[in-house]
Amino acid sequence: RDLHSFPTRRSSDLARLAPRLRTVIDIGANVGWYSCLLSHSGFPANGRILAVEPNPSVLPYLRANAARHSQITVIPSVATAQPGETTFYAAASSDLSSAMRPVGEPLRVPATTVDHLAADYLGESPVDFVKCDVEGGELAVLRGARTLQASSQPSIWLMEANERFLGAVGSSFDEIEAEIQDSTRDVVSFYSISHSGRWFPLSHLRDIRDANCSNVLVVPDCRQSLVADLLE
C-alpha cells in the first residue's frame, strides 16, 4: 500500500491548513494518508503528528510511510474512552475494522485516550487538530478527550460519522453532538462538505443525513481563524 490512492476530497484544504498547525492527532490513521499529506504540505518541521492505528495488518504500511517524515509518531493502539487494553475487530477490509462493531477477527490490543496521548506526547502544547475515523467508535473517542476539549484551546476535529455504524453500537448523531457541546469549553460550529468540495454550516450534526455526507468539521470559536478561509 502507498499514498498514491489518497482520497482527493478534502486533500487540498488539508494541504492549505498544514502550515498553520503545530500538533495533530490522527485517529484511525490506516496507512497514514492524512498524516503524510499534512507532513508533505508545509507542516512545521518541529510539529508533531501522532498517527494512531491498532490494526496489525495495517501497521507495517503505516510505519513504512511514517518513517519518511520526522514529525510523525506511530501509536499502535485503539483510541477510546479508557486506557488499558480492548478488543479490536480486524475486518477483511481494513476500512471497516472497528473497536466497537464485531466485524472481523477479535484481537486484544492496547487502548489509550486522546487525553493520555496529549499528555504523554505533546506535554503543554495544545492539540490543534484531531482527525477521527473509527467506524462507530466516535463517542468513546470523544469521551476520552474531555480534558482536552475543556481546555482554553480545544481542538478542531475532522470526523467521519456513519449513521448505520452509530446505530449498530447504540449511538446516534444527537448523542455525539451532545458530548461535543457538553465537553467543549468554547462554542462549537459544525460544517460538512458538499460533493463539489465546498464546506457549509450545519445547524445540527444530524443534518449531514440530508447532505448525504459523512464528513463533519467541528470548529470551536477560538479556532475559527485557522479555517475561516476554507469555509468561505
DORO-153775 format. One record per residue (C-alpha): x, y, z; residue in one letter. Coordinates in Angstrom, 2 decimals, m for minus. Layout:
N
<pt><X>X</X><Y>Y</Y><Z>Z</Z><residuo>A</residuo></pt>
...
***
This chain:
232
<pt><X>0.00</X><Y>0.00</Y><Z>0.00</Z><residuo>R</residuo></pt>
<pt><X>1.19</X><Y>3.54</Y><Z>m0.68</Z><residuo>D</residuo></pt>
<pt><X>m0.11</X><Y>7.08</Y><Z>m0.68</Z><residuo>L</residuo></pt>
<pt><X>m0.99</X><Y>7.38</Y><Z>m4.38</Z><residuo>H</residuo></pt>
<pt><X>m4.61</X><Y>6.47</Y><Z>m3.67</Z><residuo>S</residuo></pt>
<pt><X>m5.11</X><Y>9.27</Y><Z>m1.12</Z><residuo>F</residuo></pt>
<pt><X>m8.74</X><Y>10.43</Y><Z>m1.38</Z><residuo>P</residuo></pt>
<pt><X>m8.92</X><Y>13.69</Y><Z>m3.33</Z><residuo>T</residuo></pt>
<pt><X>m11.82</X><Y>15.18</Y><Z>m1.38</Z><residuo>R</residuo></pt>
<pt><X>m10.59</X><Y>17.50</Y><Z>1.40</Z><residuo>R</residuo></pt>
<pt><X>m6.95</X><Y>16.93</Y><Z>0.41</Z><residuo>S</residuo></pt>
<pt><X>m6.39</X><Y>20.47</Y><Z>m0.91</Z><residuo>S</residuo></pt>
<pt><X>m7.98</X><Y>22.00</Y><Z>2.19</Z><residuo>D</residuo></pt>
<pt><X>m5.79</X><Y>19.90</Y><Z>4.47</Z><residuo>L</residuo></pt>
<pt><X>m2.73</X><Y>20.92</Y><Z>2.47</Z><residuo>A</residuo></pt>
<pt><X>m3.64</X><Y>24.59</Y><Z>2.94</Z><residuo>R</residuo></pt>
<pt><X>m4.22</X><Y>24.03</Y><Z>6.64</Z><residuo>L</residuo></pt>
<pt><X>m0.98</X><Y>22.13</Y><Z>7.31</Z><residuo>A</residuo></pt>
<pt><X>1.41</X><Y>25.12</Y><Z>7.75</Z><residuo>P</residuo></pt>
<pt><X>m0.92</X><Y>26.63</Y><Z>10.38</Z><residuo>R</residuo></pt>
<pt><X>m0.90</X><Y>23.56</Y><Z>12.62</Z><residuo>L</residuo></pt>
<pt><X>1.64</X><Y>22.51</Y><Z>15.22</Z><residuo>R</residuo></pt>
<pt><X>0.10</X><Y>19.42</Y><Z>16.79</Z><residuo>T</residuo></pt>
<pt><X>m2.19</X><Y>16.81</Y><Z>15.20</Z><residuo>V</residuo></pt>
<pt><X>m3.68</X><Y>13.51</Y><Z>16.40</Z><residuo>I</residuo></pt>
<pt><X>m4.70</X><Y>11.23</Y><Z>13.52</Z><residuo>D</residuo></pt>
<pt><X>m7.06</X><Y>8.61</Y><Z>14.97</Z><residuo>I</residuo></pt>
<pt><X>m7.66</X><Y>5.67</Y><Z>12.69</Z><residuo>G</residuo></pt>
<pt><X>m4.56</X><Y>6.56</Y><Z>10.70</Z><residuo>A</residuo></pt>
<pt><X>m4.71</X><Y>3.45</Y><Z>8.47</Z><residuo>N</residuo></pt>
<pt><X>m1.61</X><Y>3.58</Y><Z>6.22</Z><residuo>V</residuo></pt>
<pt><X>m1.02</X><Y>7.26</Y><Z>7.00</Z><residuo>G</residuo></pt>
<pt><X>m2.83</X><Y>9.12</Y><Z>4.22</Z><residuo>W</residuo></pt>
<pt><X>m3.77</X><Y>12.14</Y><Z>6.34</Z><residuo>Y</residuo></pt>
<pt><X>m0.62</X><Y>12.22</Y><Z>8.43</Z><residuo>S</residuo></pt>
<pt><X>1.69</X><Y>12.08</Y><Z>5.43</Z><residuo>C</residuo></pt>
<pt><X>m0.36</X><Y>14.57</Y><Z>3.41</Z><residuo>L</residuo></pt>
<pt><X>m0.04</X><Y>17.09</Y><Z>6.25</Z><residuo>L</residuo></pt>
<pt><X>3.69</X><Y>16.42</Y><Z>6.56</Z><residuo>S</residuo></pt>
<pt><X>4.13</X><Y>16.82</Y><Z>2.78</Z><residuo>H</residuo></pt>
<pt><X>2.25</X><Y>20.12</Y><Z>2.75</Z><residuo>S</residuo></pt>
<pt><X>4.31</X><Y>22.53</Y><Z>4.77</Z><residuo>G</residuo></pt>
<pt><X>3.63</X><Y>21.14</Y><Z>8.24</Z><residuo>F</residuo></pt>
<pt><X>6.29</X><Y>22.68</Y><Z>10.56</Z><residuo>P</residuo></pt>
<pt><X>9.50</X><Y>20.68</Y><Z>10.92</Z><residuo>A</residuo></pt>
<pt><X>9.19</X><Y>20.90</Y><Z>14.70</Z><residuo>N</residuo></pt>
<pt><X>5.49</X><Y>19.96</Y><Z>14.70</Z><residuo>G</residuo></pt>
<pt><X>4.11</X><Y>16.66</Y><Z>15.99</Z><residuo>R</residuo></pt>
<pt><X>1.67</X><Y>14.28</Y><Z>14.33</Z><residuo>I</residuo></pt>
<pt><X>0.51</X><Y>11.24</Y><Z>16.33</Z><residuo>L</residuo></pt>
<pt><X>m0.74</X><Y>8.53</Y><Z>13.95</Z><residuo>A</residuo></pt>
<pt><X>m2.95</X><Y>6.19</Y><Z>16.00</Z><residuo>V</residuo></pt>
<pt><X>m3.71</X><Y>2.80</Y><Z>14.43</Z><residuo>E</residuo></pt>
<pt><X>m4.29</X><Y>m0.60</Y><Z>16.13</Z><residuo>P</residuo></pt>
<pt><X>m4.71</X><Y>m2.91</Y><Z>13.12</Z><residuo>N</residuo></pt>
<pt><X>m1.66</X><Y>m5.24</Y><Z>12.96</Z><residuo>P</residuo></pt>
<pt><X>m2.19</X><Y>m5.90</Y><Z>9.26</Z><residuo>S</residuo></pt>
<pt><X>m2.01</X><Y>m2.17</Y><Z>8.51</Z><residuo>V</residuo></pt>
<pt><X>0.74</X><Y>m1.10</Y><Z>10.91</Z><residuo>L</residuo></pt>
<pt><X>3.71</X><Y>m2.19</Y><Z>8.73</Z><residuo>P</residuo></pt>
<pt><X>2.50</X><Y>0.09</Y><Z>5.92</Z><residuo>Y</residuo></pt>
<pt><X>1.85</X><Y>2.97</Y><Z>8.31</Z><residuo>L</residuo></pt>
<pt><X>5.29</X><Y>2.60</Y><Z>9.85</Z><residuo>R</residuo></pt>
<pt><X>6.95</X><Y>2.48</Y><Z>6.43</Z><residuo>A</residuo></pt>
<pt><X>5.18</X><Y>5.64</Y><Z>5.30</Z><residuo>N</residuo></pt>
<pt><X>5.74</X><Y>7.44</Y><Z>8.61</Z><residuo>A</residuo></pt>
<pt><X>9.47</X><Y>6.63</Y><Z>8.55</Z><residuo>A</residuo></pt>
<pt><X>9.87</X><Y>9.21</Y><Z>5.79</Z><residuo>R</residuo></pt>
<pt><X>8.52</X><Y>12.01</Y><Z>7.99</Z><residuo>H</residuo></pt>
<pt><X>10.26</X><Y>13.04</Y><Z>11.19</Z><residuo>S</residuo></pt>
<pt><X>7.12</X><Y>14.74</Y><Z>12.55</Z><residuo>Q</residuo></pt>
<pt><X>5.05</X><Y>11.53</Y><Z>12.60</Z><residuo>I</residuo></pt>
<pt><X>4.99</X><Y>9.19</Y><Z>15.60</Z><residuo>T</residuo></pt>
<pt><X>3.08</X><Y>5.91</Y><Z>15.18</Z><residuo>V</residuo></pt>
<pt><X>0.94</X><Y>4.83</Y><Z>18.15</Z><residuo>I</residuo></pt>
<pt><X>m0.12</X><Y>1.15</Y><Z>17.79</Z><residuo>P</residuo></pt>
<pt><X>m3.28</X><Y>1.48</Y><Z>19.84</Z><residuo>S</residuo></pt>
<pt><X>m7.04</X><Y>1.99</Y><Z>19.85</Z><residuo>V</residuo></pt>
<pt><X>m8.18</X><Y>5.45</Y><Z>20.91</Z><residuo>A</residuo></pt>
<pt><X>m11.22</X><Y>5.06</Y><Z>23.14</Z><residuo>T</residuo></pt>
<pt><X>m12.76</X><Y>6.19</Y><Z>26.45</Z><residuo>A</residuo></pt>
<pt><X>m10.40</X><Y>4.39</Y><Z>28.86</Z><residuo>Q</residuo></pt>
<pt><X>m6.71</X><Y>3.40</Y><Z>28.67</Z><residuo>P</residuo></pt>
<pt><X>m5.61</X><Y>m0.19</Y><Z>29.10</Z><residuo>G</residuo></pt>
<pt><X>m6.48</X><Y>m3.00</Y><Z>26.69</Z><residuo>E</residuo></pt>
<pt><X>m9.51</X><Y>m3.64</Y><Z>24.50</Z><residuo>T</residuo></pt>
<pt><X>m10.84</X><Y>m5.91</Y><Z>21.76</Z><residuo>T</residuo></pt>
<pt><X>m10.32</X><Y>m4.76</Y><Z>18.20</Z><residuo>F</residuo></pt>
<pt><X>m12.14</X><Y>m6.47</Y><Z>15.34</Z><residuo>Y</residuo></pt>
<pt><X>m9.89</X><Y>m6.76</Y><Z>12.29</Z><residuo>A</residuo></pt>
<pt><X>m12.13</X><Y>m7.00</Y><Z>9.22</Z><residuo>A</residuo></pt>
<pt><X>m11.07</X><Y>m8.39</Y><Z>5.85</Z><residuo>A</residuo></pt>
<pt><X>m11.24</X><Y>m4.79</Y><Z>4.63</Z><residuo>S</residuo></pt>
<pt><X>m9.18</X><Y>m2.59</Y><Z>6.93</Z><residuo>S</residuo></pt>
<pt><X>m11.51</X><Y>0.34</Y><Z>6.16</Z><residuo>D</residuo></pt>
<pt><X>m14.28</X><Y>m1.39</Y><Z>8.13</Z><residuo>L</residuo></pt>
<pt><X>m12.29</X><Y>m2.65</Y><Z>11.12</Z><residuo>S</residuo></pt>
<pt><X>m13.63</X><Y>m1.41</Y><Z>14.44</Z><residuo>S</residuo></pt>
<pt><X>m13.12</X><Y>m1.48</Y><Z>18.18</Z><residuo>A</residuo></pt>
<pt><X>m16.90</X><Y>m1.32</Y><Z>18.64</Z><residuo>M</residuo></pt>
<pt><X>m18.56</X><Y>m3.49</Y><Z>15.98</Z><residuo>R</residuo></pt>
<pt><X>m17.77</X><Y>m7.24</Y><Z>15.75</Z><residuo>P</residuo></pt>
<pt><X>m16.92</X><Y>m7.15</Y><Z>12.04</Z><residuo>V</residuo></pt>
<pt><X>m13.90</X><Y>m9.44</Y><Z>11.92</Z><residuo>G</residuo></pt>
<pt><X>m11.28</X><Y>m11.35</Y><Z>13.86</Z><residuo>E</residuo></pt>
<pt><X>m11.22</X><Y>m10.27</Y><Z>17.53</Z><residuo>P</residuo></pt>
<pt><X>m7.77</X><Y>m9.21</Y><Z>18.74</Z><residuo>L</residuo></pt>
<pt><X>m6.63</X><Y>m7.87</Y><Z>22.10</Z><residuo>R</residuo></pt>
<pt><X>m4.78</X><Y>m4.60</Y><Z>21.56</Z><residuo>V</residuo></pt>
<pt><X>m3.57</X><Y>m1.66</Y><Z>23.66</Z><residuo>P</residuo></pt>
<pt><X>m6.06</X><Y>1.14</Y><Z>24.32</Z><residuo>A</residuo></pt>
<pt><X>m5.40</X><Y>4.79</Y><Z>25.06</Z><residuo>T</residuo></pt>
<pt><X>m7.31</X><Y>8.07</Y><Z>25.14</Z><residuo>T</residuo></pt>
<pt><X>m6.83</X><Y>11.38</Y><Z>23.37</Z><residuo>V</residuo></pt>
<pt><X>m6.19</X><Y>12.98</Y><Z>26.76</Z><residuo>D</residuo></pt>
<pt><X>m3.42</X><Y>10.48</Y><Z>27.55</Z><residuo>H</residuo></pt>
<pt><X>m1.87</X><Y>10.93</Y><Z>24.10</Z><residuo>L</residuo></pt>
<pt><X>m1.83</X><Y>14.70</Y><Z>24.52</Z><residuo>A</residuo></pt>
<pt><X>m0.29</X><Y>14.49</Y><Z>27.99</Z><residuo>A</residuo></pt>
<pt><X>2.26</X><Y>11.77</Y><Z>27.17</Z><residuo>D</residuo></pt>
<pt><X>3.49</X><Y>13.02</Y><Z>23.80</Z><residuo>Y</residuo></pt>
<pt><X>2.61</X><Y>16.71</Y><Z>23.49</Z><residuo>L</residuo></pt>
<pt><X>3.04</X><Y>17.99</Y><Z>27.03</Z><residuo>G</residuo></pt>
<pt><X>1.72</X><Y>21.52</Y><Z>27.48</Z><residuo>E</residuo></pt>
<pt><X>1.16</X><Y>22.07</Y><Z>23.75</Z><residuo>S</residuo></pt>
<pt><X>m2.50</X><Y>22.43</Y><Z>22.76</Z><residuo>P</residuo></pt>
<pt><X>m3.74</X><Y>19.97</Y><Z>20.17</Z><residuo>V</residuo></pt>
<pt><X>m4.63</X><Y>21.98</Y><Z>17.10</Z><residuo>D</residuo></pt>
<pt><X>m6.35</X><Y>19.30</Y><Z>15.02</Z><residuo>F</residuo></pt>
<pt><X>m7.81</X><Y>15.82</Y><Z>15.52</Z><residuo>V</residuo></pt>
<pt><X>m8.84</X><Y>13.58</Y><Z>12.63</Z><residuo>K</residuo></pt>
<pt><X>m11.18</X><Y>10.81</Y><Z>13.78</Z><residuo>C</residuo></pt>
<pt><X>m12.19</X><Y>7.87</Y><Z>11.55</Z><residuo>D</residuo></pt>
<pt><X>m13.17</X><Y>5.00</Y><Z>13.84</Z><residuo>V</residuo></pt>
<pt><X>m16.17</X><Y>3.29</Y><Z>12.21</Z><residuo>E</residuo></pt>
<pt><X>m18.72</X><Y>3.71</Y><Z>15.01</Z><residuo>G</residuo></pt>
<pt><X>m16.39</X><Y>4.43</Y><Z>17.95</Z><residuo>G</residuo></pt>
<pt><X>m16.68</X><Y>8.22</Y><Z>17.81</Z><residuo>E</residuo></pt>
<pt><X>m18.49</X><Y>8.64</Y><Z>21.13</Z><residuo>L</residuo></pt>
<pt><X>m15.87</X><Y>6.61</Y><Z>23.01</Z><residuo>A</residuo></pt>
<pt><X>m13.07</X><Y>8.67</Y><Z>21.46</Z><residuo>V</residuo></pt>
<pt><X>m14.78</X><Y>11.92</Y><Z>22.43</Z><residuo>L</residuo></pt>
<pt><X>m15.31</X><Y>10.71</Y><Z>26.00</Z><residuo>R</residuo></pt>
<pt><X>m11.57</X><Y>10.11</Y><Z>26.18</Z><residuo>G</residuo></pt>
<pt><X>m10.90</X><Y>13.70</Y><Z>25.11</Z><residuo>A</residuo></pt>
<pt><X>m12.89</X><Y>15.62</Y><Z>27.73</Z><residuo>R</residuo></pt>
<pt><X>m9.86</X><Y>17.22</Y><Z>29.38</Z><residuo>T</residuo></pt>
<pt><X>m8.58</X><Y>18.41</Y><Z>26.01</Z><residuo>L</residuo></pt>
<pt><X>m11.94</X><Y>19.82</Y><Z>24.99</Z><residuo>Q</residuo></pt>
<pt><X>m12.45</X><Y>21.55</Y><Z>28.33</Z><residuo>A</residuo></pt>
<pt><X>m9.14</X><Y>23.41</Y><Z>27.96</Z><residuo>S</residuo></pt>
<pt><X>m8.84</X><Y>27.03</Y><Z>26.86</Z><residuo>S</residuo></pt>
<pt><X>m7.77</X><Y>25.84</Y><Z>23.39</Z><residuo>Q</residuo></pt>
<pt><X>m9.98</X><Y>22.92</Y><Z>22.37</Z><residuo>P</residuo></pt>
<pt><X>m9.17</X><Y>21.18</Y><Z>19.10</Z><residuo>S</residuo></pt>
<pt><X>m10.64</X><Y>21.35</Y><Z>15.64</Z><residuo>I</residuo></pt>
<pt><X>m11.97</X><Y>17.89</Y><Z>14.74</Z><residuo>W</residuo></pt>
<pt><X>m12.46</X><Y>16.32</Y><Z>11.34</Z><residuo>L</residuo></pt>
<pt><X>m14.80</X><Y>13.37</Y><Z>11.89</Z><residuo>M</residuo></pt>
<pt><X>m16.38</X><Y>10.72</Y><Z>9.72</Z><residuo>E</residuo></pt>
<pt><X>m19.72</X><Y>9.68</Y><Z>11.20</Z><residuo>A</residuo></pt>
<pt><X>m21.81</X><Y>6.94</Y><Z>9.63</Z><residuo>N</residuo></pt>
<pt><X>m25.39</X><Y>6.66</Y><Z>10.87</Z><residuo>E</residuo></pt>
<pt><X>m25.53</X><Y>2.90</Y><Z>10.21</Z><residuo>R</residuo></pt>
<pt><X>m22.36</X><Y>2.26</Y><Z>12.20</Z><residuo>F</residuo></pt>
<pt><X>m23.54</X><Y>4.51</Y><Z>15.03</Z><residuo>L</residuo></pt>
<pt><X>m26.86</X><Y>2.68</Y><Z>15.20</Z><residuo>G</residuo></pt>
<pt><X>m25.06</X><Y>m0.66</Y><Z>15.32</Z><residuo>A</residuo></pt>
<pt><X>m23.35</X><Y>0.35</Y><Z>18.58</Z><residuo>V</residuo></pt>
<pt><X>m26.41</X><Y>2.06</Y><Z>20.10</Z><residuo>G</residuo></pt>
<pt><X>m25.22</X><Y>5.60</Y><Z>19.44</Z><residuo>S</residuo></pt>
<pt><X>m26.52</X><Y>8.50</Y><Z>17.33</Z><residuo>S</residuo></pt>
<pt><X>m25.61</X><Y>11.86</Y><Z>15.80</Z><residuo>F</residuo></pt>
<pt><X>m27.51</X><Y>13.60</Y><Z>18.60</Z><residuo>D</residuo></pt>
<pt><X>m25.53</X><Y>11.77</Y><Z>21.29</Z><residuo>E</residuo></pt>
<pt><X>m22.24</X><Y>12.71</Y><Z>19.65</Z><residuo>I</residuo></pt>
<pt><X>m23.32</X><Y>16.34</Y><Z>19.30</Z><residuo>E</residuo></pt>
<pt><X>m24.36</X><Y>16.46</Y><Z>22.97</Z><residuo>A</residuo></pt>
<pt><X>m20.97</X><Y>15.07</Y><Z>24.03</Z><residuo>E</residuo></pt>
<pt><X>m19.14</X><Y>17.67</Y><Z>21.94</Z><residuo>I</residuo></pt>
<pt><X>m21.28</X><Y>20.56</Y><Z>23.18</Z><residuo>Q</residuo></pt>
<pt><X>m21.15</X><Y>19.47</Y><Z>26.83</Z><residuo>D</residuo></pt>
<pt><X>m17.41</X><Y>18.79</Y><Z>26.96</Z><residuo>S</residuo></pt>
<pt><X>m16.06</X><Y>21.67</Y><Z>24.87</Z><residuo>T</residuo></pt>
<pt><X>m15.32</X><Y>24.83</Y><Z>26.78</Z><residuo>R</residuo></pt>
<pt><X>m15.95</X><Y>27.03</Y><Z>23.76</Z><residuo>D</residuo></pt>
<pt><X>m18.98</X><Y>27.38</Y><Z>21.49</Z><residuo>V</residuo></pt>
<pt><X>m18.60</X><Y>24.99</Y><Z>18.54</Z><residuo>V</residuo></pt>
<pt><X>m19.85</X><Y>25.10</Y><Z>14.96</Z><residuo>S</residuo></pt>
<pt><X>m20.37</X><Y>22.16</Y><Z>12.62</Z><residuo>F</residuo></pt>
<pt><X>m19.60</X><Y>22.09</Y><Z>8.90</Z><residuo>Y</residuo></pt>
<pt><X>m19.99</X><Y>19.48</Y><Z>6.21</Z><residuo>S</residuo></pt>
<pt><X>m18.57</X><Y>19.27</Y><Z>2.71</Z><residuo>I</residuo></pt>
<pt><X>m20.56</X><Y>19.09</Y><Z>m0.49</Z><residuo>S</residuo></pt>
<pt><X>m19.80</X><Y>16.88</Y><Z>m3.48</Z><residuo>H</residuo></pt>
<pt><X>m18.34</X><Y>19.99</Y><Z>m5.13</Z><residuo>S</residuo></pt>
<pt><X>m15.86</X><Y>20.33</Y><Z>m2.28</Z><residuo>G</residuo></pt>
<pt><X>m17.38</X><Y>23.38</Y><Z>m0.57</Z><residuo>R</residuo></pt>
<pt><X>m17.86</X><Y>23.48</Y><Z>3.20</Z><residuo>W</residuo></pt>
<pt><X>m21.24</X><Y>24.61</Y><Z>4.51</Z><residuo>F</residuo></pt>
<pt><X>m22.60</X><Y>25.12</Y><Z>8.06</Z><residuo>P</residuo></pt>
<pt><X>m24.87</X><Y>22.63</Y><Z>9.79</Z><residuo>L</residuo></pt>
<pt><X>m27.46</X><Y>23.56</Y><Z>12.38</Z><residuo>S</residuo></pt>
<pt><X>m27.01</X><Y>20.15</Y><Z>13.99</Z><residuo>H</residuo></pt>
<pt><X>m24.70</X><Y>17.21</Y><Z>13.41</Z><residuo>L</residuo></pt>
<pt><X>m27.64</X><Y>15.03</Y><Z>12.34</Z><residuo>R</residuo></pt>
<pt><X>m28.15</X><Y>17.34</Y><Z>9.34</Z><residuo>D</residuo></pt>
<pt><X>m25.39</X><Y>15.52</Y><Z>7.49</Z><residuo>I</residuo></pt>
<pt><X>m28.05</X><Y>12.89</Y><Z>6.78</Z><residuo>R</residuo></pt>
<pt><X>m29.76</X><Y>15.36</Y><Z>4.46</Z><residuo>D</residuo></pt>
<pt><X>m26.45</X><Y>16.28</Y><Z>2.88</Z><residuo>A</residuo></pt>
<pt><X>m25.79</X><Y>12.61</Y><Z>2.09</Z><residuo>N</residuo></pt>
<pt><X>m22.32</X><Y>13.04</Y><Z>3.52</Z><residuo>C</residuo></pt>
<pt><X>m20.42</X><Y>11.51</Y><Z>6.45</Z><residuo>S</residuo></pt>
<pt><X>m17.71</X><Y>14.13</Y><Z>6.93</Z><residuo>N</residuo></pt>
<pt><X>m18.02</X><Y>16.87</Y><Z>9.51</Z><residuo>V</residuo></pt>
<pt><X>m15.67</X><Y>19.61</Y><Z>10.68</Z><residuo>L</residuo></pt>
<pt><X>m16.10</X><Y>20.63</Y><Z>14.33</Z><residuo>V</residuo></pt>
<pt><X>m14.69</X><Y>24.11</Y><Z>14.94</Z><residuo>V</residuo></pt>
<pt><X>m14.56</X><Y>25.87</Y><Z>18.34</Z><residuo>P</residuo></pt>
<pt><X>m14.97</X><Y>29.64</Y><Z>18.08</Z><residuo>D</residuo></pt>
<pt><X>m11.42</X><Y>30.23</Y><Z>19.32</Z><residuo>C</residuo></pt>
<pt><X>m10.11</X><Y>28.24</Y><Z>16.33</Z><residuo>R</residuo></pt>
<pt><X>m12.22</X><Y>29.86</Y><Z>13.61</Z><residuo>Q</residuo></pt>
<pt><X>m9.33</X><Y>31.99</Y><Z>12.37</Z><residuo>S</residuo></pt>
<pt><X>m7.38</X><Y>28.86</Y><Z>11.41</Z><residuo>L</residuo></pt>
<pt><X>m10.03</X><Y>27.66</Y><Z>8.98</Z><residuo>V</residuo></pt>
<pt><X>m12.01</X><Y>30.81</Y><Z>8.10</Z><residuo>A</residuo></pt>
<pt><X>m10.72</X><Y>31.00</Y><Z>4.52</Z><residuo>D</residuo></pt>
<pt><X>m11.54</X><Y>27.33</Y><Z>3.93</Z><residuo>L</residuo></pt>
<pt><X>m15.15</X><Y>27.90</Y><Z>4.94</Z><residuo>L</residuo></pt>
<pt><X>m15.83</X><Y>30.94</Y><Z>2.73</Z><residuo>E</residuo></pt>
***
